Amino acid sequence: MKEIDLRSDTVTQPTKGMLDAMFSAKVGDDVFGEDETVNALQEKLANLFGMEAGLFCPSGTMTNQIAIKCFTNPMDEVICDQTAHVYRYEGGGIAFNSLASVRLLNGYRGKITAEMVEPEINADNIHYPSSTLVVLENTINKGGGACVTLKEIEPIANLCKSKNLSLHLDGARIFNALTTTGDSAKDYGKYFDGISVCLSKGLGTPVGSVLLGNKAMIKKAARIRKILGGGMRQAGFLAAAGIYALDNHIDRLKIDHLHANKLAEWLLQTNYVKSVMPPESNIVLFDVDDKLAAEDVVKLFAKAGLKCNTTGPKTIRFVTHLDISSSDIDKCENIITKLNAWN
Ligand SMILES: *Cc1c(COP(=O)(O)O)cnc(C)c1O
């Protein structure tokens, strides 16, 4: 029996079309800036988001960490939500790479507002670290794939401009967010100084993220990428997968969202689920009954052929993606509704 893998949207295999595009890519040495496929991918994404330039990197962690390094000096402070990937899941990289401290906010499903940010911006006083950067995330991973609209982002961007702070977006799942909000990618360039876009999540490539910014920032970013060991040579084979994904895998994200909604509906009808965070994209976070442990329920799902992970003692995460078909989702209905978690 084929297992259904809902652990993450990073588990996807490249499609035949994507592999064909990769094999036929024209490549060069990207450390010399001579890989035309990498250059095309960077340009394509920069144009799409209304930014000046882009930089292809091996991972979203690297694009985020490079952006933070570009926008801060040692002893500065970064403001973000306490659930932020840059803070929780990047190994303490802000301290290690940028020698900066972090001010954490307590948003709703990871969403923060200008009213929450403003009082946390430090006054110019030698006792305080200088607040120089705000980081937002969209969609919000730990917020159960919550989506932020540009209308919600605008007041934060205006605040950052007026206080002279940079604004970076961790857009690992930005295309999922755009699918839900209907916002135009092009408008993002008006609000953000840096944007990270992952190609290996919902878009289904094997590797790759692109950092977007203005020309001066991306020039500095290329220097930092080299120092971190992220300068790749004939990287066009990987970039070709990214171009293919942008052309072929954005429209279908709505299917993943539909699948996530169905999973949530079925989970709500069971007697072992206490609550489900209403899905806004391709992530479903749910809590098991008070008397159950999430890890035990994950084991039962695994036995039934459904792989998933816990994200807390009571919380389980499902993520839908390119390799989950509608017949897989039908099988999930069967597994979810028949699961006996009370043995
Ligand atoms: C996955 C993810 C990243 C980047 O992760 P990598 O595995 O380093 O590519 C960054 N931010 C968020 C919110 C993510 O979910």
The ligand as a MOL file (V3000), in Angstrom:
LIG
                    3D

  0  0  0     0  0            999 V3000
M  V30 BEGIN CTAB
M  V30 COUNTS 15 15 0 0 0
M  V30 BEGIN ATOM
M  V30 1 C 10.2890 25.8100 5.1170 0
M  V30 2 C 10.2970 27.2100 5.5770 0
M  V30 3 C 11.4410 28.0110 5.4120 0
M  V30 4 C 12.7190 27.5460 4.7590 0
M  V30 5 O 13.0820 26.2860 5.0240 0
M  V30 6 P 14.2670 25.5280 4.2590 0
M  V30 7 O 13.9870 24.1260 4.6210 0
M  V30 8 O 15.5210 26.0730 4.8000 0
M  V30 9 O 14.1310 25.8050 2.7960 0
M  V30 10 C 11.3660 29.3200 5.8340 0
M  V30 11 N 10.2550 29.8100 6.3830 0
M  V30 12 C 9.1370 29.0810 6.5490 0
M  V30 13 C 7.9230 29.7110 7.1360 0
M  V30 14 C 9.1260 27.7510 6.1580 0
M  V30 15 O 8.0150 27.0300 6.3280 0
M  V30 END ATOM
M  V30 BEGIN BOND
M  V30 1 1 1 2
M  V30 2 1 2 3
M  V30 3 2 2 14
M  V30 4 1 3 4
M  V30 5 2 3 10
M  V30 6 1 4 5
M  V30 7 1 5 6
M  V30 8 2 6 7
M  V30 9 1 6 8
M  V30 10 1 6 9
M  V30 11 1 10 11
M  V30 12 2 11 12
M  V30 13 1 12 13
M  V30 14 1 12 14
M  V30 15 1 14 15
M  V30 END BOND
M  V30 END CTAB
M  END
